[in-house]
Structure formats: C-alpha cells, structure tokens
Amino acid sequence: MKQALAEAQFFTIPGGTQGWLYPAGPGNAFSIAVVTMDGVYPQRGWSINDVCTETMYVQTGRLKVEIEEETFVLKKGDVLSILPRKKYRVRGKAATIDVITPAWNKKQNHII
C-alpha cells in the first residue's frame, strides 16, 4: 500500500482540475484518481476517450456533467460513468474518486 501511495502522480489540468493518479491495477485493468475540481474540464471544447470508461463518485460538492446532449447534476454520494467514444465536459466544485477502466492512458484521450 505504501508503495502505491509513493508512486501516485500529482496532476493539474487547466480550468481548475487537479489530483492524484495512482498506479494501474493488475493487468492494467483499472486505475484510480482522487480529483478536486473548481472550474471546468476541459477548459474549451469536449473531452473524449477512445477506450476508457470513467466512473466518478462524488465525495463532496456538486458537478454538472454534459455527455453528448444529456446533462447530469451530481452531488455528494452520486456515481456516474462516462463511456468510451462519448464527448463530455464537467463543471463545478467537487472532490471525486474516479475509477478508469482499463487503466488511464493519456494517448487515448482527446480534446475536440
């Protein structure tokens, strides 16, 4: 456990997002990120993943998540999955735990 904590990578994303990405699980089946947001992601346009599903659990705060033409308002305790090949953006102020399957790979994410 201590090794995984030591290997976590801190990240910041323009628009008010930051967090810690933990090492991938066995066989790159998943990764976990602890995220805080106060703003918008992506800062402009939409984000889209080629292969990853992102599942967000809201620990505190509120988020407005737009996926394609649908809008979801999330509050503490809510969970939402964003499937691959769906364009999305997130706005608000919240702390989340994100489970990404398969493990996060920046090359498969695009801002459009």
Secondary structure, 3 states (H helix, E strand, C coil): CHHHHHHCEEEEECCCEEEEECCCCHHHCCEEEEEEEEEEECCCCCEEECCCEEEEEEEEEEEEEEECCEEEEEECCCEEEECCCCCEEEEEEEEEEEEEECCCCHHHEEEC
